[in-house]
Amino acid sequence: MREGSKYERIEIRVRHVVCIGENEAACYPCLSALDKDTYWYPSYPFFPFIDAVTTCQAFPSGSEEFDTIVAYLQVTVAGEKKFKEGRLRRLNEEMDKNPLLKGMKRAFVVVGPNSSICEGFILHDAPVPTTFLTMVSCFDPEQLKPEKADIHVDISRA
C-alpha cells in the first residue's frame, strides 16, 4: 500500500471466483447477490469503473488483526485515473441491497504493477477518506506465500 494508507496490506482469500454479467445492466444484480468469500468479475469487458469486487482482509499498519472489507478493484498500468462519484454511487446502491455484505466497510482499491506506478499514481477527484476509503496498491508476486488452494471457479453466465 502507499505510505499513509489506512491499511498496510490487503489479502484476498476467497473460496469462490465468479464471472457473471454479459452486459452492464446484468452486472449490477450480481453485486446485490454476491456471497461472502467471493471474487466477482464481470464477463462484460466494458463494465465501467472497476474490474472486480471481492471481500478481503485489510490489515492496519503494524497489526496482525484485520478488518474484512469489500474492495472495488481497478487494475491499471496508467499513472492516473479519474474517480467517478456517480459510478461509485451506483455500485454502493447495489451493495446496499446485499444482506450479507451491506454492513461491511468498502474501499476503492487501485492496483498497479510495480512500485513506481503506485508511488506516483494520481487519483483525480478522489473522495475525502472519511467519506469513502480509496487506496493505491501494488501487486507483488514475490510476496506470495504458497498455500493450499481451495478455490471454486464458476464461469457460468447469468
N, CA, C and O of each residue as an XYZ file, in Angstrom:
632
protein
N       0.836     -1.180      0.000
C       0.000      0.000      0.000
C       0.877      1.239      0.000
O       2.032      1.220      0.427
N       0.299      2.285     -0.482
C       1.008      3.563     -0.486
C       1.186      4.051      0.953
O       0.325      3.829      1.804
N       2.310      4.717      1.211
C       2.588      5.238      2.548
C       1.462      6.169      2.985
O       0.973      6.982      2.200
N       1.058      6.041      4.245
C      -0.018      6.865      4.780
C      -1.393      6.245      4.618
O      -2.383      6.825      5.064
N      -1.477      5.083      3.994
C      -2.753      4.414      3.802
C      -3.282      3.901      5.139
O      -2.501      3.582      6.036
N      -4.584      3.822      5.270
C      -5.197      3.288      6.488
C      -4.758      1.848      6.722
O      -4.569      1.427      7.864
N      -4.599      1.104      5.648
C      -4.194     -0.295      5.754
C      -2.805     -0.489      5.168
O      -2.452      0.108      4.152
N      -2.028     -1.330      5.826
C      -0.678     -1.642      5.365
C      -0.710     -2.621      4.190
O       0.099     -2.535      3.266
N      -1.659     -3.547      4.248
C      -1.799     -4.515      3.165
C      -3.218     -5.069      3.164
O      -3.923     -5.041      4.173
N      -3.607     -5.568      2.004
C      -4.860     -6.309      1.921
C      -4.545     -7.670      1.332
O      -3.648     -7.817      0.502
N      -5.297     -8.656      1.774
C      -5.125    -10.014      1.280
C      -6.466    -10.526      0.801
O      -7.467    -10.466      1.515
N      -6.468    -11.026     -0.413
C      -7.677    -11.624     -0.971
C      -7.580    -13.119     -0.712
O      -6.715    -13.804     -1.257
N      -8.475    -13.611      0.124
C      -8.511    -15.033      0.477
C      -9.960    -15.479      0.345
O     -10.713    -15.485      1.319
N     -10.332    -15.843     -0.845
C     -11.719    -16.213     -1.103
C     -11.800    -17.664     -1.559
O     -10.829    -18.238     -2.051
N     -12.975    -18.235     -1.384
C     -13.191    -19.629     -1.763
C     -13.842    -19.750     -3.144
O     -13.833    -20.824     -3.745
N     -14.397    -18.664     -3.638
C     -15.127    -18.722     -4.903
C     -14.711    -17.576     -5.819
O     -14.486    -16.451     -5.373
N     -14.616    -17.887     -7.098
C     -14.386    -16.881     -8.133
C     -15.542    -17.006     -9.113
O     -15.813    -18.088     -9.634
N     -16.223    -15.890     -9.362
C     -17.414    -15.906    -10.204
C     -17.277    -14.857    -11.297
O     -16.926    -13.708    -11.029
N     -17.557    -15.262    -12.526
C     -17.554    -14.356    -13.676
C     -18.953    -14.381    -14.280
O     -19.303    -15.301    -15.019
N     -19.745    -13.368    -13.963
C     -21.131    -13.306    -14.443
C     -21.438    -11.867    -14.838
O     -20.880    -10.921    -14.281
N     -22.327    -11.722    -15.801
C     -22.785    -10.406    -16.229
C     -22.360    -10.118    -17.651
O     -21.247     -9.648    -17.890
N     -23.241    -10.397    -18.594
C     -22.902    -10.277    -20.019
C     -22.980     -8.859    -20.551
O     -22.471     -8.575    -21.635
N     -23.614     -7.960    -19.797
C     -23.674     -6.554    -20.181
C     -23.750     -5.724    -18.904
O     -23.885     -6.276    -17.812
N     -23.665     -4.424    -19.032
C     -23.626     -3.582    -17.834
C     -24.855     -3.780    -16.963
O     -24.735     -3.895    -15.743
N     -26.032     -3.822    -17.570
C     -27.264     -3.975    -16.798
C     -27.298     -5.300    -16.044
O     -27.834     -5.360    -14.938
N     -26.742     -6.353    -16.614
C     -26.735     -7.666    -15.962
C     -25.700     -7.761    -14.846
O     -25.800     -8.640    -13.989
N     -24.724     -6.884    -14.842
C     -23.669     -6.934    -13.822
C     -24.146     -6.445    -12.458
O     -23.782     -7.029    -11.437
N     -24.941     -5.404    -12.421
C     -25.325     -4.818    -11.137
C     -26.073     -5.787    -10.220
O     -25.767     -5.833     -9.028
N     -27.041     -6.565    -10.721
C     -27.711     -7.522     -9.831
C     -26.757     -8.570     -9.246
O     -27.039     -9.134     -8.189
N     -25.655     -8.830     -9.907
C     -24.663     -9.769     -9.366
C     -24.111     -9.263     -8.040
O     -23.825    -10.057     -7.144
N     -23.962     -7.959     -7.910
C     -23.414     -7.382     -6.684
C     -24.381     -7.509     -5.514
O     -23.965     -7.738     -4.379
N     -25.666     -7.360     -5.794
C     -26.639     -7.461     -4.705
C     -26.826     -8.903     -4.247
O     -27.422     -9.144     -3.197
N     -26.323     -9.868     -5.023
C     -26.425    -11.285     -4.661
C     -25.065    -11.917     -4.357
O     -24.980    -13.131     -4.169
N     -24.019    -11.122     -4.307
C     -22.663    -11.634     -4.101
C     -22.525    -12.274     -2.720
O     -22.932    -11.693     -1.714
N     -21.948    -13.469     -2.683
C     -21.694    -14.153     -1.416
C     -20.426    -13.633     -0.770
O     -19.573    -13.044     -1.435
N     -20.306    -13.856      0.539
C     -19.040    -13.587      1.227
C     -17.999    -14.537      0.653
O     -18.344    -15.565      0.069
N     -16.756    -14.202      0.813
C     -15.651    -15.048      0.347
C     -15.737    -15.343     -1.145
O     -15.442    -16.455     -1.585
N     -16.144    -14.339     -1.922
C     -16.271    -14.496     -3.370
C     -15.580    -13.334     -4.079
O     -15.686    -12.178     -3.670
N     -14.879    -13.671     -5.139
C     -14.253    -12.691     -6.030
C     -15.107    -12.673     -7.287
O     -15.178    -13.669     -8.006
N     -15.758    -11.539     -7.558
C     -16.613    -11.416     -8.744
C     -15.955    -10.480     -9.740
O     -15.453     -9.413     -9.388
N     -15.972    -10.915    -11.000
C     -15.574    -10.009    -12.077
C     -16.550    -10.194    -13.222
O     -17.036    -11.300    -13.458
N     -16.840     -9.112    -13.936
C     -17.854     -9.179    -14.994
C     -17.338     -9.898    -16.237
O     -16.175     -9.757    -16.615
N     -18.221    -10.669    -16.863
C     -17.844    -11.266    -18.149
C     -18.013    -10.254    -19.277
O     -17.698    -10.538    -20.432
N     -18.511     -9.076    -18.929
C     -18.649     -7.965    -19.860
C     -17.395     -7.103    -19.745
O     -17.209     -6.437    -18.727
N     -16.524     -7.097    -20.768
C     -15.230     -6.420    -20.641
C     -15.306     -4.895    -20.554
O     -14.311     -4.251    -20.221
N     -16.458     -4.314    -20.846
C     -16.573     -2.855    -20.825
C     -17.319     -2.344    -19.594
O     -17.770     -1.199    -19.573
N     -17.450     -3.187    -18.569
C     -18.101     -2.733    -17.342
C     -17.305     -1.547    -16.805
O     -16.089     -1.644    -16.641
N     -17.973     -0.436    -16.531
C     -17.229      0.784    -16.188
C     -16.691      0.813    -14.758
O     -17.274      0.242    -13.836
N     -15.573      1.490    -14.611
C     -15.046      1.936    -13.331
C     -14.268      0.895    -12.542
O     -13.267      1.238    -11.913
N     -14.694     -0.371    -12.554
C     -13.998     -1.386    -11.766
C     -13.755     -2.636    -12.597
O     -14.397     -2.864    -13.622
N     -12.808     -3.439    -12.123
C     -12.511     -4.721    -12.764
C     -13.028     -5.898    -11.961
O     -13.242     -6.976    -12.515
N     -13.233     -5.713    -10.665
C     -13.690     -6.810     -9.812
C     -14.195     -6.257     -8.487
O     -13.899     -5.124     -8.106
N     -14.972     -7.100     -7.793
C     -15.423     -6.810     -6.437
C     -15.163     -8.062     -5.612
O     -15.481     -9.171     -6.042
N     -14.587     -7.885     -4.432
C     -14.288     -9.037     -3.585
C     -14.245     -8.629     -2.122
O     -14.032     -7.463     -1.789
N     -14.450     -9.600     -1.268
C     -14.151     -9.361      0.134
C     -12.671     -9.647      0.332
O     -12.087    -10.468     -0.375
N     -12.078     -8.972      1.285
C     -10.661     -9.206      1.560
C     -10.357     -8.848      3.004
O     -11.150     -8.206      3.692
N      -9.194     -9.279      3.434
C      -8.715     -8.957      4.767
C      -7.810     -7.735      4.651
O      -6.843     -7.744      3.889
N      -8.122     -6.696      5.399
C      -7.346     -5.456      5.366
C      -6.662     -5.275      6.719
O      -7.318     -5.204      7.758
N      -5.337     -5.202      6.686
C      -4.524     -5.144      7.897
C      -4.044     -3.717      8.159
O      -3.305     -3.152      7.352
N      -4.463     -3.127      9.295
C      -3.925     -1.812      9.652
C      -2.417     -1.904      9.885
O      -1.900     -2.971     10.214
N      -1.736     -0.814      9.720
C      -0.286     -0.769      9.873
C       0.147     -1.296     11.237
O      -0.366     -0.869     12.271
N       1.103     -2.235     11.225
C       1.671     -2.777     12.451
C       0.794     -3.754     13.198
O       1.067     -4.050     14.361
N      -0.249     -4.266     12.574
C      -1.176     -5.163     13.263
C      -1.376     -6.453     12.481
O      -1.343     -6.462     11.251
N      -1.583     -7.533     13.209
C      -1.960     -8.793     12.569
C      -3.470     -8.996     12.638
O      -3.997     -9.962     12.085
N      -4.158     -8.091     13.312
C      -5.618     -8.088     13.308
C      -6.066     -7.480     11.979
O      -5.367     -6.638     11.416
N      -7.215     -7.897     11.481
C      -7.671     -7.381     10.195
C      -9.148     -7.037     10.233
O      -9.908     -7.537     11.063
N      -9.527     -6.172      9.314
C     -10.927     -5.869      9.044
C     -11.293     -6.603      7.771
O     -10.502     -6.638      6.829
N     -12.474     -7.187      7.728
C     -12.968     -7.736      6.471
C     -13.701     -6.611      5.762
O     -14.646     -6.033      6.298
N     -13.256     -6.307      4.552
C     -13.846     -5.207      3.790
C     -14.270     -5.703      2.412
O     -13.844     -6.765      1.958
N     -15.103     -4.926      1.767
C     -15.437     -5.146      0.362
C     -14.556     -4.203     -0.444
O     -14.546     -2.994     -0.214
N     -13.821     -4.768     -1.385
C     -12.928     -3.957     -2.218
C     -13.465     -3.890     -3.635
O     -13.770     -4.912     -4.250
N     -13.576     -2.662     -4.146
C     -13.850     -2.438     -5.559
C     -12.476     -2.290     -6.205
O     -11.782     -1.303     -5.963
N     -12.082     -3.249     -7.014
C     -10.733     -3.271     -7.575
C     -10.684     -2.670     -8.973
O     -11.536     -2.957     -9.814
N      -9.693     -1.847     -9.209
C      -9.400     -1.289    -10.527
C      -7.920     -1.540    -10.780
O      -7.065     -0.996    -10.081
N      -7.620     -2.361    -11.775
C      -6.239     -2.682    -12.124
C      -5.815     -1.753    -13.255
O      -6.552     -1.565    -14.222
N      -4.620     -1.174    -13.129
C      -4.175     -0.214    -14.137
C      -2.664     -0.223    -14.291
O      -1.929     -0.583    -13.371
N      -2.220      0.177    -15.461
C      -0.793      0.433    -15.690
C      -0.576      1.928    -15.902
O       0.551      2.383    -16.095
N      -1.673      2.684    -15.864
C      -1.602      4.137    -16.062
C      -1.122      4.828    -14.792
O      -1.193      4.260    -13.702
N      -0.645      6.033    -14.937
C      -0.158      6.814    -13.808
C      -1.222      7.664    -13.149
O      -0.976      8.276    -12.110
N      -2.420      7.708    -13.750
C      -3.503      8.498    -13.162
C      -4.846      7.970    -13.625
O      -4.943      7.272    -14.634
N      -5.871      8.310    -12.877
C      -7.236      7.896    -13.177
C      -8.175      8.923    -12.566
O      -7.853      9.552    -11.558
N      -9.333      9.087    -13.181
C     -10.341      9.999    -12.641
C     -11.379      9.180    -11.881
O     -11.961      8.237    -12.418
N     -11.600      9.551    -10.639
C     -12.603      8.894     -9.804
C     -13.975      9.398    -10.216
O     -14.174     10.603    -10.368
N     -14.911      8.497    -10.396
C     -16.247      8.864    -10.861
C     -17.269      8.606     -9.760
O     -17.669      7.468     -9.515
N     -17.678      9.671     -9.111
C     -18.590      9.592     -7.971
C     -19.909      8.906     -8.330
O     -20.435      8.126     -7.535
N     -20.445      9.186     -9.511
C     -21.705      8.574     -9.928
C     -21.603      7.067    -10.059
O     -22.539      6.346     -9.715
N     -20.478      6.590    -10.552
C     -20.261      5.140    -10.670
C     -20.177      4.501     -9.288
O     -20.732      3.425     -9.062
N     -19.487      5.161     -8.369
C     -19.396      4.648     -7.005
C     -20.784      4.587     -6.373
O     -21.122      3.606     -5.711
N     -21.575      5.614     -6.571
C     -22.927      5.647     -6.018
C     -23.743      4.455     -6.520
O     -24.457      3.817     -5.747
N     -23.632      4.158     -7.819
C     -24.381      3.032     -8.406
C     -23.917      1.699     -7.814
O     -24.744      0.840     -7.507
N     -22.614      1.521     -7.652
C     -22.094      0.296     -7.038
C     -22.592      0.162     -5.598
O     -23.026     -0.912     -5.181
N     -22.527      1.251     -4.850
C     -22.966      1.213     -3.457
C     -24.456      0.931     -3.327
O     -24.872      0.245     -2.393
N     -25.264      1.445     -4.243
C     -26.701      1.163     -4.212
C     -26.948     -0.335     -4.320
O     -27.780     -0.882     -3.596
N     -26.234     -0.994     -5.212
C     -26.400     -2.445     -5.360
C     -25.866     -3.188     -4.143
O     -26.494     -4.138     -3.675
N     -24.714     -2.767     -3.623
C     -24.152     -3.437     -2.447
C     -25.055     -3.254     -1.228
O     -25.121     -4.136     -0.371
N     -25.745     -2.124     -1.142
C     -26.661     -1.887     -0.024
C     -27.851     -2.838     -0.049
O     -28.506     -3.024      0.977
N     -28.144     -3.441     -1.191
C     -29.225     -4.425     -1.304
C     -28.774     -5.814     -0.865
O     -29.601     -6.712     -0.705
N     -27.477     -5.997     -0.672
C     -26.922     -7.308     -0.348
C     -26.892     -7.498      1.172
O     -26.090     -6.861      1.854
N     -27.761     -8.370      1.712
C     -27.809     -8.523      3.169
C     -26.521     -9.099      3.770
O     -26.234     -8.854      4.942
N     -25.752     -9.848      3.000
C     -24.514    -10.446      3.511
C     -23.370     -9.442      3.624
O     -22.505     -9.582      4.488
N     -23.362     -8.432      2.756
C     -22.228     -7.511      2.688
C     -22.586     -6.065      3.029
O     -21.712     -5.199      3.074
N     -23.848     -5.812      3.264
C     -24.332     -4.439      3.451
C     -23.581     -3.669      4.536
O     -23.267     -2.494      4.343
N     -23.292     -4.295      5.653
C     -22.667     -3.591      6.766
C     -21.145     -3.525      6.716
O     -20.534     -2.900      7.582
N     -20.527     -4.148      5.733
C     -19.057     -4.160      5.660
C     -18.511     -2.832      5.157
O     -19.135     -2.149      4.346
N     -17.318     -2.481      5.663
C     -16.609     -1.319      5.132
C     -16.271     -1.594      3.676
O     -16.100     -2.744      3.271
N     -16.177     -0.524      2.896
C     -15.859     -0.654      1.472
C     -14.702      0.259      1.123
O     -14.474      1.285      1.763
N     -13.974     -0.144      0.084
C     -12.841      0.666     -0.371
C     -12.689      0.528     -1.874
O     -12.963     -0.528     -2.444
N     -12.252      1.600     -2.506
C     -11.877      1.587     -3.917
C     -10.371      1.379     -3.937
O      -9.622      2.216     -3.432
N      -9.922      0.270     -4.515
C      -8.506     -0.089     -4.488
C      -7.959     -0.091     -5.911
O      -8.395     -0.878     -6.751
N      -7.012      0.787     -6.172
C      -6.319      0.833     -7.456
C      -5.085     -0.053     -7.319
O      -4.273      0.137     -6.413
N      -4.951     -1.019     -8.223
C      -3.829     -1.954     -8.167
C      -2.926     -1.709     -9.365
O      -3.359     -1.781    -10.515
N      -1.666     -1.418     -9.076
C      -0.671     -1.186    -10.119
C       0.329     -2.322    -10.185
O       0.393     -3.148     -9.274
N       1.116     -2.372    -11.262
C       2.033     -3.493    -11.480
C       3.372     -3.383    -10.759
O       4.086     -4.376    -10.622
N       3.716     -2.190    -10.300
C       5.027     -2.036     -9.661
C       5.020     -0.795     -8.770
O       4.092      0.013     -8.803
N       6.077     -0.670     -7.977
C       6.112      0.419     -7.002
C       6.206      1.798     -7.645
O       5.695      2.763     -7.078
N       6.839      1.923     -8.801
C       6.944      3.255     -9.413
C       5.573      3.767     -9.859
O       5.285      4.956     -9.717
N       4.736      2.900    -10.388
C       3.365      3.310    -10.749
C       2.601      3.675     -9.480
O       1.940      4.712     -9.424
N       2.694      2.830     -8.474
C       1.918      3.055     -7.250
C       2.334      4.317     -6.509
O       1.482      5.070     -6.040
N       3.623      4.551     -6.403
C       4.101      5.714     -5.656
C       3.725      7.030     -6.329
O       3.476      8.022     -5.644
N       3.682      7.050     -7.644
C       3.371      8.289     -8.349
C       1.945      8.395     -8.833
O       1.589      9.370     -9.494
N       1.112      7.403     -8.516
C      -0.249      7.371     -9.039
C      -1.081      8.534     -8.501
O      -0.999      8.878     -7.321
N      -1.883      9.133     -9.381
C      -2.774     10.236     -9.011
C      -4.210      9.809     -9.294
O      -4.548      9.446    -10.420
N      -5.047      9.856     -8.268
C      -6.471      9.571     -8.419
C      -7.203     10.905     -8.339
O      -7.430     11.443     -7.256
N      -7.568     11.425     -9.506
C      -8.252     12.717     -9.585
C      -9.670     12.602     -9.027
O     -10.339     11.586     -9.213
N     -10.111     13.637     -8.355
C     -11.468     13.728     -7.806
C     -11.783     12.632     -6.794
O     -12.941     12.241     -6.651
N     -10.769     12.134     -6.093
C     -10.990     11.105     -5.072
C     -11.805     11.687     -3.923
O     -11.642     12.857     -3.575
N     -12.678     10.877     -3.336
C     -13.455     11.381     -2.206
C     -12.572     11.594     -0.977
O     -11.472     11.050     -0.886
N     -13.060     12.372     -0.061
C     -12.376     12.573      1.215
C     -12.356     11.219      1.931
O     -13.386     10.547      1.986
N     -11.207     10.802      2.480
C     -11.115      9.470      3.094
C     -12.142      9.190      4.186
O     -12.483      8.032      4.426
N     -12.639     10.226      4.849
C     -13.650      9.992      5.880
C     -15.011      9.641      5.287
O     -15.866      9.107      5.993
N     -15.228      9.932      4.000
C     -16.497      9.583      3.368
C     -16.419      8.261      2.614
O     -17.376      7.488      2.628
N     -15.292      7.991      1.957
C     -15.103      6.710      1.277
C     -13.610      6.478      1.106
O     -12.886      7.347      0.621
N     -13.158      5.299      1.508
C     -11.742      4.972      1.501
C     -11.263      4.627      0.092
O     -11.875      3.809     -0.595
N     -10.182      5.245     -0.329
C      -9.513      4.877     -1.575
C      -8.076      4.509     -1.238
O      -7.451      5.124     -0.374
N      -7.559      3.496     -1.931
C      -6.200      3.028     -1.672
C      -5.499      2.746     -2.990
O      -6.142      2.408     -3.984
N      -4.198      2.883     -2.996
C      -3.368      2.519     -4.140
C      -2.437      1.414     -3.664
O      -1.767      1.548     -2.639
N      -2.403      0.326     -4.415
C      -1.634     -0.839     -4.006
C      -0.877     -1.407     -5.191
O      -1.236     -1.167     -6.343
N       0.170     -2.157     -4.902
C       0.921     -2.858     -5.938
C       0.748     -4.348     -5.755
O       0.737     -4.853     -4.632
N       0.616     -5.039     -6.852
C       0.612     -6.492     -6.801
C       2.057     -6.941     -6.879
O       2.752     -6.649     -7.852
N       2.504     -7.641     -5.870
C       3.891     -8.093     -5.823
C       3.929     -9.612     -5.735
O       3.782    -10.164     -4.645
N       4.123    -10.307     -6.867
C       4.134    -11.774     -6.844
C       5.251    -12.354     -5.985
O       5.165    -13.505     -5.556
N       6.298    -11.572     -5.729
C       7.403    -12.042     -4.887
C       6.951    -12.265     -3.440
O       7.560    -13.047     -2.709
N       5.895    -11.583     -3.038
C       5.427    -11.703     -1.659
C       4.380    -12.793     -1.478
O       3.894    -12.998     -0.366
N       4.027    -13.489     -2.542
C       3.030    -14.544     -2.422
C       3.594    -15.701     -1.616
O       4.730    -16.128     -1.824
N       2.788    -16.199     -0.699
C       3.183    -17.348      0.102
C       2.452    -18.566     -0.445
O       1.239    -18.514     -0.653
N       3.167    -19.658     -0.681
C       2.472    -20.852     -1.168
C       1.552    -21.405     -0.085
O       1.973    -21.633      1.049
N       0.317    -21.612     -0.444
C      -0.665    -22.182      0.466
C      -1.507    -23.161     -0.318
O      -1.566    -23.115     -1.546
N      -2.147    -24.031      0.401
C      -3.036    -24.989     -0.240
C      -4.226    -24.226     -0.822
O      -4.930    -23.509     -0.110
N      -4.432    -24.390     -2.094
C      -5.541    -23.698     -2.754
C      -6.835    -24.462     -2.530
O      -6.868    -25.687     -2.648
N      -7.882    -23.750     -2.213
C      -9.214    -24.317     -2.063
C     -10.176    -23.339     -2.713
O     -10.957    -22.671     -2.035
N     -10.111    -23.265     -4.031
C     -10.872    -22.262     -4.772
C     -11.826    -22.953     -5.733
O     -11.455    -23.910     -6.413
N     -13.031    -22.468     -5.782
C     -14.029    -22.942     -6.730
C     -14.224    -21.844     -7.767
O     -14.537    -20.706     -7.415
N     -14.043    -22.172     -9.029
C     -14.198    -21.187    -10.092
C     -15.489    -21.476    -10.840
O     -15.687    -22.583    -11.341
N     -16.367    -20.483    -10.916
C     -17.639    -20.604    -11.616
C     -17.656    -19.558    -12.722
O     -17.740    -18.361    -12.445
N     -17.578    -19.997    -13.959
C     -17.582    -19.046    -15.070
C     -18.881    -19.134    -15.859
O     -18.924    -18.814    -17.047
N     -19.940    -19.574    -15.182
C     -21.239    -19.640    -15.845
C     -21.736    -18.240    -16.149
O     -21.288    -17.266    -15.544
N     -22.628    -18.147    -17.055
C     -23.172    -16.845    -17.451
C     -24.582    -16.697    -16.893
O     -25.382    -17.632    -16.934
N     -24.869    -15.521    -16.379
C     -26.204    -15.250    -15.823
C     -27.133    -14.805    -16.923
O     -28.304    -14.527    -16.667
